[in-house]
Amino acid sequence: MSETKKVAVIGSLNIDYFTRVETLPSPGETVASSRLELFHGGKGANQAISACRQEAHVYLFGMLGSDEQGNIYRNELEAEGIDVTYLQEAGNQSGAAFITVDHKGENMIVTAAGANARLSVEDIRKGTKAIESCGAILGQFEVPHPPLVEAARIANRAEIPVVINPSPFSSVFPWQEIRTDFLIVNEIEAGEVLEFRPEEEENSMIRQRLHELRIETLIVTRGGDDTLVYSRTEEPFSVPTIPVLPIDTVGAGDAFAGCFAARLAFGDSLRDAIQAANCAGALTTLGPGAQSPIPDRAKVDQHVEYLSQES
């Protein structure tokens, strides 16, 4: 394999409080959980770990609190091999997520931003040279918009691919202020970004909307179904994934995004990067928690080979 490539991830870090139930509660309903577990998560950290396990050098731009869990989390990320040079400390409370998963692996998540809300434009500018050295940058919406926009502008000027996973979705993100090379969404988010369901419109309408938003390529993940790809310049196509029986879908989308960004940085084609990311996302559903089950490069490559033989 070629020399190590670099990815910058701009995102959140959370302490995950995880409960498992038979069925997810309806509004106003109380259900009993069989157990309470503590994991480390946050979309930024999850995506950074995924990219790192694909053997990329990962700079993580984010915020932790000065609490004990924040210090433990920083040490674990360093042990994982993530570059924490630009991981800052702010306030006394790290971000938190409250996650409930049912017997089918479906989940409900509530987040409390904590220190994540303190990430600033200046924190990003301190790492300008690091961002400019990367093969891709990756961000999501669990941190304030201005630092993500600043990171994208730095990458745009340096002609570095910008990958955004707009979750949790926000209708006020200033898409026109940056160029987004790859937008990774699920089916619900696709409708929110485009303001219509892509499968219900002609490709010309999708292209026009992507042009208006300065988005080059839209990647729509669909769980166990093929991933759909829409472009401003090419015809739509789909990429298959591997069949699995999920235990826990928390973190699967983050595993996809991190793997995809890493494979881009290593120079994979769009189709090959998505195929690897599909495998990473599917394999992550086979274990509990957001981070532990994220696969390494060798395991992803093994399943990519399986897909190649099947096609």
C-alpha positions as a LaTeX table, in Angstrom:
\begin{tabular}{lrrr}
\hline
Residue & $x$ (\AA) & $y$ (\AA) & $z$ (\AA) \\
\hline
Met1 & 0.00 & 0.00 & 0.00 \\
Ser2 & 1.14 & 3.57 & $-0.64$ \\
Glu3 & 2.32 & 5.95 & 2.06 \\
Thr4 & $-0.11$ & 6.90 & 4.81 \\
Lys5 & $-2.63$ & 9.53 & 3.75 \\
Lys6 & $-4.18$ & 12.15 & 6.00 \\
Val7 & $-7.80$ & 12.97 & 6.83 \\
Ala8 & $-9.07$ & 15.86 & 8.96 \\
Val9 & $-12.30$ & 15.24 & 10.87 \\
Ile10 & $-14.19$ & 18.20 & 12.31 \\
Gly11 & $-16.75$ & 16.91 & 14.77 \\
Ser12 & $-18.22$ & 15.91 & 18.08 \\
Leu13 & $-17.17$ & 13.69 & 20.95 \\
Asn14 & $-19.81$ & 12.30 & 23.33 \\
Ile15 & $-20.10$ & 10.05 & 26.31 \\
Asp16 & $-22.81$ & 7.58 & 25.26 \\
Tyr17 & $-25.32$ & 6.32 & 27.83 \\
Phe18 & $-26.68$ & 3.18 & 26.21 \\
Thr19 & $-29.84$ & 1.24 & 27.11 \\
Arg20 & $-31.41$ & $-1.77$ & 25.42 \\
Val21 & $-35.19$ & $-2.36$ & 25.31 \\
Glu22 & $-37.56$ & $-4.81$ & 23.68 \\
Thr23 & $-39.43$ & $-2.06$ & 21.78 \\
Leu24 & $-38.73$ & 1.65 & 21.45 \\
Pro25 & $-41.10$ & 3.85 & 23.50 \\
Ser26 & $-43.92$ & 5.82 & 21.91 \\
Pro27 & $-44.41$ & 9.48 & 22.92 \\
Gly28 & $-45.38$ & 9.60 & 26.61 \\
Glu29 & $-44.59$ & 5.92 & 27.15 \\
Thr30 & $-42.12$ & 4.57 & 29.74 \\
Val31 & $-40.36$ & 1.27 & 29.07 \\
Ala32 & $-37.90$ & $-0.72$ & 31.19 \\
Ser33 & $-34.33$ & $-1.37$ & 30.02 \\
Ser34 & $-32.46$ & $-4.58$ & 30.68 \\
Arg35 & $-29.18$ & $-2.72$ & 31.29 \\
Leu36 & $-27.32$ & 0.61 & 31.19 \\
Glu37 & $-23.87$ & 0.78 & 29.58 \\
Leu38 & $-21.34$ & 3.55 & 29.03 \\
Phe39 & $-19.53$ & 3.94 & 25.70 \\
His40 & $-17.51$ & 6.63 & 23.95 \\
Gly41 & $-19.12$ & 8.11 & 20.86 \\
Gly42 & $-20.00$ & 11.32 & 19.06 \\
Lys43 & $-20.13$ & 11.41 & 15.28 \\
Gly44 & $-16.78$ & 13.16 & 14.93 \\
Ala45 & $-14.87$ & 10.67 & 17.06 \\
Asn46 & $-16.68$ & 7.70 & 15.52 \\
Gln47 & $-15.80$ & 8.87 & 12.02 \\
Ala48 & $-12.20$ & 9.60 & 13.04 \\
Ile49 & $-11.81$ & 6.07 & 14.43 \\
Ser50 & $-13.28$ & 4.59 & 11.25 \\
Ala51 & $-10.84$ & 6.55 & 9.06 \\
Cys52 & $-7.95$ & 5.65 & 11.36 \\
Arg53 & $-8.77$ & 1.93 & 11.16 \\
Gln54 & $-8.56$ & 2.28 & 7.38 \\
Glu55 & $-4.90$ & 3.25 & 8.06 \\
Ala56 & $-5.25$ & 6.99 & 7.44 \\
His57 & $-3.46$ & 9.54 & 9.63 \\
Val58 & $-6.39$ & 11.35 & 11.24 \\
Tyr59 & $-6.43$ & 14.85 & 12.72 \\
Leu60 & $-9.47$ & 15.25 & 14.99 \\
Phe61 & $-10.72$ & 18.81 & 15.51 \\
Gly62 & $-13.14$ & 18.90 & 18.43 \\
Met63 & $-13.83$ & 19.71 & 22.07 \\
Leu64 & $-13.89$ & 17.69 & 25.28 \\
Gly65 & $-14.79$ & 18.85 & 28.77 \\
Ser66 & $-12.31$ & 18.93 & 31.65 \\
Asp67 & $-14.26$ & 16.17 & 33.42 \\
Glu68 & $-12.76$ & 12.77 & 34.20 \\
Gln69 & $-14.57$ & 11.07 & 31.30 \\
Gly70 & $-13.13$ & 13.67 & 28.91 \\
Asn71 & $-9.57$ & 12.91 & 30.04 \\
Ile72 & $-10.14$ & 9.18 & 29.72 \\
Tyr73 & $-11.61$ & 9.68 & 26.25 \\
Arg74 & $-8.60$ & 11.72 & 25.04 \\
Asn75 & $-6.22$ & 9.00 & 26.20 \\
Glu76 & $-8.23$ & 6.31 & 24.42 \\
Leu77 & $-8.21$ & 8.26 & 21.16 \\
Glu78 & $-4.43$ & 8.66 & 21.38 \\
Ala79 & $-4.09$ & 4.94 & 22.02 \\
Glu80 & $-6.23$ & 4.33 & 18.92 \\
Gly81 & $-3.67$ & 6.26 & 16.89 \\
Ile82 & $-5.66$ & 9.43 & 16.26 \\
Asp83 & $-3.75$ & 12.72 & 16.18 \\
Val84 & $-5.26$ & 14.78 & 19.02 \\
Thr85 & $-3.11$ & 17.88 & 18.48 \\
Tyr86 & $-6.23$ & 19.92 & 17.66 \\
Leu87 & $-8.52$ & 18.30 & 20.21 \\
Gln88 & $-9.25$ & 21.11 & 22.66 \\
Glu89 & $-10.66$ & 21.31 & 26.20 \\
Ala90 & $-13.54$ & 23.66 & 27.03 \\
Gly91 & $-15.88$ & 23.85 & 30.00 \\
Asn92 & $-16.35$ & 21.20 & 32.63 \\
Gln93 & $-18.69$ & 18.83 & 30.82 \\
Ser94 & $-18.10$ & 16.69 & 27.75 \\
Gly95 & $-20.92$ & 16.12 & 25.28 \\
Ala96 & $-23.34$ & 13.29 & 25.99 \\
Ala97 & $-25.70$ & 11.06 & 24.03 \\
Phe98 & $-28.58$ & 9.02 & 25.40 \\
Ile99 & $-29.13$ & 6.00 & 23.15 \\
Thr100 & $-31.88$ & 3.40 & 23.27 \\
Val101 & $-31.78$ & 0.32 & 21.02 \\
Asp102 & $-34.56$ & $-2.23$ & 20.48 \\
His103 & $-34.37$ & $-5.96$ & 19.74 \\
Lys104 & $-34.22$ & $-5.26$ & 15.99 \\
Gly105 & $-31.19$ & $-2.99$ & 16.34 \\
Glu106 & $-33.16$ & 0.19 & 15.63 \\
Asn107 & $-32.34$ & 3.17 & 17.83 \\
Met108 & $-33.43$ & 6.51 & 19.28 \\
Ile109 & $-30.77$ & 9.09 & 20.21 \\
Val110 & $-30.87$ & 12.35 & 22.19 \\
Thr111 & $-27.68$ & 14.43 & 22.45 \\
Ala112 & $-26.50$ & 17.16 & 24.82 \\
Ala113 & $-23.76$ & 19.23 & 23.17 \\
Gly114 & $-21.70$ & 20.13 & 26.25 \\
Ala115 & $-18.16$ & 21.07 & 25.20 \\
Asn116 & $-18.95$ & 20.36 & 21.53 \\
Ala117 & $-20.81$ & 23.67 & 21.32 \\
Arg118 & $-17.57$ & 25.54 & 22.10 \\
Leu119 & $-15.66$ & 24.59 & 18.94 \\
Ser120 & $-14.77$ & 27.84 & 17.14 \\
Val121 & $-13.46$ & 29.17 & 13.84 \\
Glu122 & $-10.18$ & 30.08 & 15.55 \\
Asp123 & $-9.75$ & 26.46 & 16.67 \\
Ile124 & $-9.89$ & 25.45 & 13.01 \\
Arg125 & $-7.53$ & 28.18 & 11.82 \\
Lys126 & $-4.87$ & 26.92 & 14.26 \\
Gly127 & $-4.80$ & 23.74 & 12.21 \\
Thr128 & $-4.80$ & 25.27 & 8.72 \\
Lys129 & $-1.51$ & 23.65 & 7.71 \\
Ala130 & $-2.68$ & 20.27 & 8.95 \\
Ile131 & $-5.90$ & 20.55 & 6.92 \\
Glu132 & $-3.94$ & 21.61 & 3.84 \\
Ser133 & $-1.83$ & 18.44 & 4.13 \\
Cys134 & $-4.86$ & 16.13 & 3.98 \\
Gly135 & $-6.34$ & 14.05 & 1.20 \\
Ala136 & $-9.88$ & 14.74 & 2.44 \\
Ile137 & $-11.76$ & 16.51 & 5.21 \\
Leu138 & $-14.89$ & 15.19 & 6.87 \\
Gly139 & $-17.48$ & 16.95 & 9.02 \\
Gln140 & $-21.01$ & 16.65 & 10.39 \\
Phe141 & $-23.55$ & 18.79 & 12.22 \\
Glu142 & $-22.96$ & 17.92 & 15.89 \\
Val143 & $-20.68$ & 20.97 & 16.18 \\
Pro144 & $-21.44$ & 24.63 & 15.36 \\
His145 & $-21.64$ & 25.46 & 11.66 \\
Pro146 & $-18.98$ & 28.26 & 11.51 \\
Pro147 & $-15.94$ & 26.05 & 12.27 \\
Leu148 & $-17.09$ & 23.45 & 9.77 \\
Val149 & $-17.58$ & 26.15 & 7.13 \\
Glu150 & $-14.08$ & 27.51 & 7.87 \\
Ala151 & $-12.53$ & 24.05 & 7.49 \\
Ala152 & $-14.36$ & 23.58 & 4.18 \\
Arg153 & $-13.14$ & 26.94 & 2.91 \\
Ile154 & $-9.53$ & 26.03 & 3.74 \\
Ala155 & $-9.99$ & 22.72 & 1.92 \\
Asn156 & $-11.72$ & 24.39 & $-1.06$ \\
Arg157 & $-8.79$ & 26.78 & $-1.50$ \\
Ala158 & $-6.34$ & 23.88 & $-1.33$ \\
Glu159 & $-8.51$ & 21.77 & $-3.70$ \\
Ile160 & $-8.97$ & 19.07 & $-1.06$ \\
Pro161 & $-12.20$ & 17.02 & $-1.22$ \\
Val162 & $-14.81$ & 18.10 & 1.32 \\
Val163 & $-17.07$ & 15.33 & 2.66 \\
Ile164 & $-20.06$ & 16.33 & 4.81 \\
Asn165 & $-22.50$ & 14.10 & 6.67 \\
Pro166 & $-25.27$ & 16.61 & 7.60 \\
Ser167 & $-26.53$ & 14.89 & 10.72 \\
Pro168 & $-28.43$ & 15.85 & 12.74 \\
Phe169 & $-29.88$ & 17.79 & 9.82 \\
Ser170 & $-30.14$ & 21.58 & 9.99 \\
Ser171 & $-32.10$ & 23.62 & 7.45 \\
Val172 & $-29.98$ & 26.74 & 8.06 \\
Phe173 & $-26.57$ & 25.41 & 7.03 \\
Pro174 & $-25.04$ & 27.89 & 4.49 \\
Trp175 & $-24.40$ & 25.47 & 1.63 \\
Gln176 & $-23.74$ & 28.22 & $-0.92$ \\
Glu177 & $-20.75$ & 29.53 & 1.07 \\
Ile178 & $-18.66$ & 26.42 & 0.36 \\
Arg179 & $-18.21$ & 23.68 & $-2.24$ \\
Thr180 & $-19.20$ & 20.27 & $-0.91$ \\
Asp181 & $-17.61$ & 17.55 & $-3.00$ \\
Phe182 & $-19.43$ & 14.62 & $-1.38$ \\
Leu183 & $-22.58$ & 14.77 & 0.75 \\
Ile184 & $-23.43$ & 11.56 & 2.63 \\
Val185 & $-27.07$ & 11.28 & 3.74 \\
Asn186 & $-29.68$ & 8.69 & 4.60 \\
Glu187 & $-33.01$ & 8.62 & 2.77 \\
Ile188 & $-34.73$ & 11.03 & 5.16 \\
Glu189 & $-31.84$ & 13.50 & 5.04 \\
Ala190 & $-31.78$ & 13.30 & 1.23 \\
Gly191 & $-35.33$ & 14.58 & 1.16 \\
Glu192 & $-34.51$ & 17.34 & 3.65 \\
Val193 & $-31.47$ & 18.54 & 1.67 \\
Leu194 & $-33.10$ & 18.40 & $-1.76$ \\
Glu195 & $-36.55$ & 19.41 & $-0.49$ \\
Phe196 & $-37.98$ & 16.46 & $-2.43$ \\
Arg197 & $-37.47$ & 12.69 & $-2.50$ \\
Pro198 & $-34.84$ & 11.95 & $-5.18$ \\
Glu199 & $-36.58$ & 8.81 & $-6.40$ \\
Glu200 & $-39.69$ & 10.88 & $-7.17$ \\
Glu201 & $-38.00$ & 13.42 & $-9.48$ \\
Glu202 & $-36.17$ & 13.39 & $-12.79$ \\
Asn203 & $-32.38$ & 13.39 & $-12.63$ \\
Ser204 & $-32.36$ & 16.87 & $-14.19$ \\
Met205 & $-34.20$ & 18.20 & $-11.11$ \\
Ile206 & $-31.69$ & 16.55 & $-8.79$ \\
Arg207 & $-28.78$ & 18.02 & $-10.75$ \\
Gln208 & $-30.33$ & 21.48 & $-10.64$ \\
Arg209 & $-30.79$ & 21.30 & $-6.88$ \\
Leu210 & $-27.22$ & 20.06 & $-6.34$ \\
His211 & $-25.99$ & 22.94 & $-8.50$ \\
Glu212 & $-27.95$ & 25.45 & $-6.38$ \\
Leu213 & $-26.43$ & 24.03 & $-3.18$ \\
Arg214 & $-22.89$ & 23.73 & $-4.62$ \\
Ile215 & $-22.88$ & 19.99 & $-3.93$ \\
Glu216 & $-20.97$ & 17.92 & $-6.48$ \\
Thr217 & $-22.04$ & 14.38 & $-5.48$ \\
Leu218 & $-24.91$ & 13.12 & $-3.30$ \\
Ile219 & $-24.48$ & 9.70 & $-1.68$ \\
Val220 & $-27.65$ & 8.18 & $-0.20$ \\
Thr221 & $-27.19$ & 5.26 & 2.19 \\
Arg222 & $-30.19$ & 2.96 & 2.64 \\
Gly223 & $-29.35$ & 0.44 & 5.36 \\
Gly224 & $-29.15$ & $-3.03$ & 3.84 \\
Asp225 & $-30.16$ & $-1.80$ & 0.37 \\
Asp226 & $-27.81$ & $-0.54$ & $-2.34$ \\
Thr227 & $-26.30$ & 2.91 & $-1.82$ \\
Leu228 & $-27.48$ & 5.44 & $-4.44$ \\
Val229 & $-25.19$ & 8.04 & $-6.00$ \\
Tyr230 & $-26.32$ & 11.23 & $-7.75$ \\
Ser231 & $-23.96$ & 13.66 & $-9.44$ \\
Arg232 & $-24.06$ & 17.07 & $-11.10$ \\
Thr233 & $-22.22$ & 15.65 & $-14.11$ \\
Glu234 & $-22.75$ & 11.86 & $-14.27$ \\
Glu235 & $-25.69$ & 9.49 & $-14.48$ \\
Pro236 & $-26.96$ & 8.03 & $-11.17$ \\
Phe237 & $-25.68$ & 4.62 & $-10.13$ \\
Ser238 & $-25.94$ & 2.24 & $-7.19$ \\
Val239 & $-23.37$ & 0.30 & $-5.15$ \\
Pro240 & $-24.26$ & $-2.95$ & $-3.36$ \\
Thr241 & $-23.60$ & $-3.74$ & 0.28 \\
Ile242 & $-23.19$ & $-7.00$ & 2.16 \\
Pro243 & $-26.19$ & $-8.72$ & 3.78 \\
Val244 & $-26.06$ & $-8.79$ & 7.60 \\
Leu245 & $-28.39$ & $-9.37$ & 10.55 \\
Pro246 & $-27.79$ & $-6.19$ & 12.60 \\
Ile247 & $-27.40$ & $-6.24$ & 16.36 \\
Asp248 & $-27.00$ & $-2.49$ & 16.78 \\
Thr249 & $-27.17$ & 0.15 & 14.03 \\
Val250 & $-25.62$ & 2.94 & 16.17 \\
Gly251 & $-22.43$ & 4.16 & 14.48 \\
Ala252 & $-22.97$ & 2.40 & 11.16 \\
Gly253 & $-23.36$ & 5.68 & 9.26 \\
Asp254 & $-20.25$ & 7.08 & 10.93 \\
Ala255 & $-18.26$ & 3.99 & 10.02 \\
Phe256 & $-19.40$ & 4.49 & 6.41 \\
Ala257 & $-18.39$ & 8.16 & 6.35 \\
Gly258 & $-14.99$ & 7.65 & 7.97 \\
Cys259 & $-14.10$ & 4.73 & 5.73 \\
Phe260 & $-15.25$ & 6.64 & 2.64 \\
Ala261 & $-13.11$ & 9.69 & 3.47 \\
Ala262 & $-10.07$ & 7.53 & 4.15 \\
Arg263 & $-10.44$ & 5.61 & 0.91 \\
Leu264 & $-10.78$ & 8.90 & $-0.99$ \\
Ala265 & $-7.58$ & 10.13 & 0.62 \\
Phe266 & $-5.81$ & 6.96 & $-0.53$ \\
Gly267 & $-6.96$ & 7.64 & $-4.09$ \\
Asp268 & $-9.74$ & 5.07 & $-4.52$ \\
Ser269 & $-12.33$ & 5.72 & $-7.21$ \\
Leu270 & $-15.75$ & 6.95 & $-6.09$ \\
Arg271 & $-17.36$ & 3.56 & $-6.66$ \\
Asp272 & $-14.56$ & 1.66 & $-4.86$ \\
Ala273 & $-14.60$ & 4.07 & $-1.91$ \\
Ile274 & $-18.37$ & 3.61 & $-1.54$ \\
Gln275 & $-18.11$ & $-0.15$ & $-1.80$ \\
Ala276 & $-15.54$ & $-0.22$ & 1.01 \\
Ala277 & $-17.68$ & 2.17 & 3.05 \\
Asn278 & $-20.76$ & $-0.03$ & 2.55 \\
Cys279 & $-18.84$ & $-2.96$ & 4.00 \\
Ala280 & $-17.56$ & $-0.90$ & 6.94 \\
Gly281 & $-21.06$ & 0.30 & 7.77 \\
Ala282 & $-22.62$ & $-3.15$ & 7.55 \\
Leu283 & $-19.92$ & $-4.82$ & 9.66 \\
Thr284 & $-20.31$ & $-2.17$ & 12.37 \\
Thr285 & $-23.91$ & $-3.28$ & 12.98 \\
Leu286 & $-22.69$ & $-6.69$ & 14.17 \\
Gly287 & $-21.54$ & $-5.48$ & 17.59 \\
Pro288 & $-22.80$ & $-3.18$ & 20.37 \\
Gly289 & $-21.81$ & 0.48 & 20.68 \\
Ala290 & $-20.62$ & 2.95 & 18.07 \\
Gln291 & $-16.85$ & 2.41 & 18.10 \\
Ser292 & $-15.76$ & $-1.08$ & 19.16 \\
Pro293 & $-17.28$ & $-2.92$ & 16.18 \\
Ile294 & $-15.89$ & $-0.55$ & 13.51 \\
Pro295 & $-13.76$ & $-2.83$ & 11.28 \\
Asp296 & $-10.14$ & $-2.38$ & 10.25 \\
Arg297 & $-8.88$ & $-2.15$ & 6.67 \\
Ala298 & $-8.07$ & $-5.86$ & 6.33 \\
Lys299 & $-11.58$ & $-6.90$ & 7.34 \\
Val300 & $-13.17$ & $-4.37$ & 4.99 \\
Asp301 & $-10.96$ & $-5.51$ & 2.10 \\
Gln302 & $-11.95$ & $-9.12$ & 2.76 \\
His303 & $-15.62$ & $-8.28$ & 2.34 \\
Val304 & $-15.02$ & $-6.02$ & $-0.67$ \\
Glu305 & $-13.40$ & $-9.04$ & $-2.30$ \\
Tyr306 & $-16.50$ & $-11.10$ & $-1.46$ \\
Leu307 & $-18.72$ & $-8.49$ & $-3.14$ \\
Ser308 & $-16.47$ & $-8.47$ & $-6.21$ \\
Gln309 & $-16.82$ & $-12.24$ & $-6.54$ \\
Glu310 & $-20.60$ & $-12.05$ & $-6.18$ \\
Ser311 & $-21.05$ & $-9.36$ & $-8.86$ \\
\hline
\end{tabular}
